[in-house]
Amino acid sequence: MNIMTEQNPPLLWVLDYVIPDFTILGEKITLSGELLIASRQLFSFLQDEVVRSAFVGPGVVKGQVMIKGKPVDVEYLVGAVIFDPTKMRPREPIPVLDILNPEILDPLEQASVEQVQEIIRTLVLKKGSVEDTGQILTITTEGGLPRTLITEQRIVPKNISLVSGLKKARFLLGGQKNRLYTPFKDAIERNRFSDSNRIWTFRIDTKEFEAFDPDSFDEWIIIEMQTDPTASSSSSQVVEMEYNSILAYMLGNRKYFVFED
């Protein structure tokens, strides 16, 4: 496993979901909403012939269910999200988890300047004979010189300033996604992500919330570990180290993850 460094900080993933027959409050009901999680990558879990994808890191699930005809808000702090990648296909009428169109934010991304070329086309009316590939229309009047309407094209270089990842994150999370971001920010500020009793695993594949217990991940083989011959940690150790390292990074770099209103 890679050690958390400035070169591979966590990204903020924002995803929509609609999950029918989700078990919550003792009932099977449709849970829909949004997910915000800080994760460095998408992991692949293997158990016999079962393959799952997973995010690991501090996050929050906000959703809504209908109980007895009334909307009820649902909110969970999570340490991992596990889903079935075979059910994320474009042909699905409603994607269980919209992994195809996520918002991915990198708060540490620096602002930059890119040069682009702007093509400017102008219309020019010329008199007399004209040989020009940009010719549009020629009008000849009796006893007069022909008049030709042509296009002229020039290329002008321009510098475009791209905003930083921090500004993008502030704009999206502090505005449109504020309802989702507020409990995430509060959990960082109040150190709730360090309390294991508050953290859950969002099992989209089995349609339930489970207690976030790293030991339970030993039933899985993490594919990314198999490509590292030096890796000797168990799956539970990998998940625990990954979660704790991301949390420590966020706490040590709050200005990139905690935005003031």
C-alpha positions as CSV (number, residue, x, y, z in Angstrom):
1,M,0.0,0.0,0.0
2,N,1.1,3.5,-0.7
3,I,1.8,5.8,2.3
4,M,-0.2,9.0,2.4
5,T,1.9,11.8,0.9
6,E,1.5,15.2,-0.6
7,Q,1.6,13.5,-4.0
8,N,-1.4,11.2,-3.4
9,P,-3.8,13.1,-1.1
10,P,-7.5,12.0,-0.9
11,L,-10.0,13.2,-3.4
12,L,-13.6,14.2,-2.5
13,W,-16.1,12.1,-4.4
14,V,-19.8,13.2,-4.7
15,L,-22.1,10.5,-6.0
16,D,-25.9,10.1,-6.4
17,Y,-27.7,6.9,-5.5
18,V,-31.1,5.3,-5.7
19,I,-31.4,1.9,-3.9
20,P,-34.7,0.1,-3.9
21,D,-35.5,-2.5,-1.1
22,F,-32.8,-1.0,1.2
23,T,-33.1,-2.3,4.8
24,I,-33.4,0.6,7.2
25,L,-35.5,1.2,10.3
26,G,-36.5,-2.4,10.1
27,E,-38.1,-2.0,6.7
28,K,-37.2,-2.5,3.1
29,I,-37.8,0.8,1.4
30,T,-36.2,2.9,-1.4
31,L,-33.3,5.0,-0.2
32,S,-32.2,7.9,-2.4
33,G,-29.8,10.7,-1.9
34,E,-26.1,11.7,-2.2
35,L,-22.8,10.5,-0.9
36,L,-19.6,12.5,-0.1
37,I,-16.5,10.5,0.8
38,A,-12.8,11.3,1.0
39,S,-11.0,8.5,-0.8
40,R,-7.7,8.1,-2.6
41,Q,-8.9,5.5,-5.1
42,L,-11.5,2.9,-6.0
43,F,-10.6,-0.5,-4.6
44,S,-11.5,-3.9,-5.9
45,F,-12.5,-6.6,-3.4
46,L,-12.6,-10.3,-4.3
47,Q,-14.3,-13.2,-2.4
48,D,-14.4,-16.5,-4.3
49,E,-16.1,-15.4,-7.5
50,V,-17.7,-12.3,-6.1
51,V,-16.1,-9.0,-7.1
52,R,-17.0,-5.7,-5.4
53,S,-15.7,-2.1,-5.7
54,A,-15.1,0.0,-2.7
55,F,-14.2,3.5,-1.5
56,V,-12.4,3.7,1.9
57,G,-12.2,6.9,3.9
58,P,-14.3,9.2,6.0
59,G,-17.6,10.2,4.4
60,V,-21.3,11.0,4.9
61,V,-24.4,9.5,3.4
62,K,-27.4,11.8,3.2
63,G,-30.7,10.4,1.9
64,Q,-34.4,10.3,2.2
65,V,-37.0,7.5,2.6
66,M,-40.8,7.5,2.6
67,I,-42.3,6.1,5.8
68,K,-46.1,6.0,6.0
69,G,-46.3,8.5,3.2
70,K,-44.0,11.0,5.0
71,P,-40.4,11.8,4.0
72,V,-37.8,11.0,6.6
73,D,-34.2,12.2,6.3
74,V,-31.4,9.7,6.8
75,E,-27.8,10.6,7.7
76,Y,-24.9,8.3,8.4
77,L,-21.2,8.8,8.8
78,V,-19.3,6.1,6.9
79,G,-15.8,4.7,6.7
80,A,-16.3,2.6,3.5
81,V,-18.7,2.2,0.6
82,I,-19.1,-1.2,-1.1
83,F,-21.0,-1.8,-4.3
84,D,-21.5,-4.2,-7.1
85,P,-19.8,-2.8,-10.2
86,T,-21.9,-5.1,-12.5
87,K,-25.0,-3.0,-11.6
88,M,-23.5,0.3,-12.6
89,R,-24.1,-0.2,-16.3
90,P,-25.5,2.6,-18.5
91,R,-28.4,0.4,-19.6
92,E,-29.8,0.3,-16.0
93,P,-32.9,2.5,-15.9
94,I,-31.8,3.9,-12.6
95,P,-28.1,3.4,-11.6
96,V,-28.0,2.1,-8.0
97,L,-24.8,4.3,-7.6
98,D,-24.0,6.8,-10.3
99,I,-20.3,6.0,-10.6
100,L,-20.5,7.0,-14.3
101,N,-21.0,10.7,-13.5
102,P,-19.3,11.5,-10.2
103,E,-18.2,14.9,-9.0
104,I,-14.5,14.4,-8.2
105,L,-12.8,17.3,-6.3
106,D,-9.1,17.7,-5.6
107,P,-8.8,20.6,-3.0
108,L,-5.0,20.6,-3.4
109,E,-5.1,21.1,-7.1
110,Q,-3.2,24.4,-7.9
111,A,-4.6,27.2,-10.1
112,S,-3.0,27.3,-13.5
113,V,-3.0,29.3,-16.7
114,E,-3.5,27.6,-20.1
115,Q,-3.1,29.2,-23.5
116,V,-5.8,28.6,-26.0
117,Q,-6.3,29.8,-29.6
118,E,-9.4,31.8,-30.3
119,I,-10.6,31.8,-33.9
120,I,-12.1,35.1,-35.0
121,R,-14.1,35.2,-38.2
122,T,-15.3,38.4,-39.7
123,L,-17.5,39.2,-42.8
124,V,-15.9,41.6,-45.3
125,L,-17.6,43.2,-48.4
126,K,-15.1,43.6,-51.3
127,K,-15.5,45.2,-54.7
128,G,-14.1,43.9,-57.9
129,S,-12.8,40.4,-58.8
130,V,-12.0,38.4,-55.7
131,E,-10.4,35.0,-55.5
132,D,-10.8,33.8,-51.9
133,T,-11.7,30.4,-50.4
134,G,-13.8,32.2,-47.9
135,Q,-16.1,33.6,-50.5
136,I,-19.8,33.4,-49.6
137,L,-21.7,35.4,-52.1
138,T,-21.0,37.5,-55.2
139,I,-23.4,40.1,-56.5
140,T,-22.9,41.8,-59.9
141,T,-25.1,44.7,-60.9
142,E,-25.5,46.1,-64.4
143,G,-22.7,48.5,-65.2
144,G,-21.1,48.1,-61.7
145,L,-18.3,46.3,-60.2
146,P,-19.0,42.9,-58.6
147,R,-19.3,42.9,-54.9
148,T,-18.3,39.9,-53.0
149,L,-19.0,39.0,-49.4
150,I,-16.2,36.9,-47.9
151,T,-15.1,35.7,-44.5
152,E,-11.7,36.5,-43.0
153,Q,-10.3,34.4,-40.3
154,R,-7.5,35.1,-37.8
155,I,-6.2,33.2,-34.8
156,V,-5.6,35.0,-31.6
157,P,-3.8,33.4,-28.6
158,K,-5.4,33.9,-25.2
159,N,-4.5,33.0,-21.7
160,I,-7.2,31.4,-19.6
161,S,-6.8,31.2,-15.8
162,L,-8.1,28.0,-14.3
163,V,-9.3,28.2,-10.7
164,S,-7.7,26.1,-8.0
165,G,-9.2,22.9,-6.8
166,L,-9.8,24.5,-3.4
167,K,-12.0,27.2,-5.0
168,K,-13.9,24.6,-7.0
169,A,-14.5,22.6,-3.8
170,R,-15.6,25.7,-1.9
171,F,-18.0,26.7,-4.7
172,L,-19.7,23.3,-5.1
173,L,-19.7,22.0,-1.5
174,G,-20.4,25.4,0.1
175,G,-23.2,26.1,-2.3
176,Q,-25.1,23.5,-4.3
177,K,-24.0,20.6,-2.1
178,N,-24.0,22.4,1.3
179,R,-26.7,20.2,2.8
180,L,-24.4,17.2,2.1
181,Y,-21.2,18.9,3.1
182,T,-22.3,20.4,6.4
183,P,-22.4,17.1,8.4
184,F,-19.1,16.1,6.8
185,K,-17.5,19.4,7.9
186,D,-19.0,19.1,11.4
187,A,-17.7,15.6,11.8
188,I,-14.2,16.8,11.0
189,E,-14.4,19.8,13.3
190,R,-15.9,17.7,16.2
191,N,-13.6,14.7,15.6
192,R,-16.6,12.4,15.1
193,F,-14.8,10.4,12.4
194,S,-12.4,9.1,15.2
195,D,-15.3,7.5,17.1
196,S,-15.7,4.0,15.8
197,N,-19.2,3.8,17.3
198,R,-20.4,6.4,15.0
199,I,-19.0,5.0,11.7
200,W,-20.7,2.6,9.3
201,T,-20.0,0.7,6.1
202,F,-22.5,1.6,3.4
203,R,-23.2,-1.8,1.8
204,I,-25.0,-0.8,-1.4
205,D,-24.5,-4.4,-2.6
206,T,-26.4,-6.0,0.3
207,K,-28.6,-2.9,0.8
208,E,-27.9,-2.2,4.4
209,F,-25.6,-0.3,6.8
210,E,-23.1,-2.3,8.7
211,A,-20.9,-1.3,11.6
212,F,-17.5,-0.2,10.3
213,D,-15.4,-3.0,11.6
214,P,-12.0,-3.3,9.8
215,D,-11.8,-7.0,10.9
216,S,-14.8,-7.8,8.7
217,F,-12.7,-7.0,5.6
218,D,-10.5,-10.0,6.1
219,E,-13.1,-12.1,4.3
220,W,-12.1,-10.1,1.1
221,I,-8.9,-10.1,-1.0
222,I,-8.0,-6.6,-2.0
223,I,-6.8,-6.8,-5.6
224,E,-4.6,-3.8,-5.4
225,M,-2.5,-5.5,-2.7
226,Q,-1.7,-8.4,-5.0
227,T,0.2,-6.1,-7.3
228,D,2.6,-5.1,-4.5
229,P,5.0,-8.0,-3.7
230,T,6.1,-6.2,-0.5
231,A,2.6,-6.0,0.9
232,S,2.2,-8.4,3.9
233,S,-0.7,-6.7,5.7
234,S,-4.1,-8.4,6.0
235,S,-7.1,-6.8,4.3
236,S,-8.4,-5.5,7.7
237,Q,-5.0,-3.8,8.4
238,V,-5.0,-2.2,4.9
239,V,-8.6,-0.8,5.4
240,E,-7.8,0.4,8.9
241,M,-4.5,2.0,7.8
242,E,-6.1,3.6,4.8
243,Y,-9.0,5.1,6.8
244,N,-6.8,6.4,9.6
245,S,-4.2,7.9,7.2
246,I,-6.8,9.8,5.2
247,L,-8.4,11.0,8.4
248,A,-5.1,12.1,9.8
249,Y,-4.3,13.9,6.6
250,M,-7.6,15.8,6.6
251,L,-7.2,16.8,10.2
252,G,-3.6,18.0,9.5
253,N,-4.7,19.9,6.4
254,R,-8.1,21.3,7.5
255,K,-7.9,24.4,5.3
256,Y,-8.4,22.2,2.3
257,F,-11.4,20.3,3.7
258,V,-13.1,22.6,6.2
259,F,-14.6,25.6,4.5
260,E,-16.0,28.5,6.4
261,D,-19.5,29.7,5.4
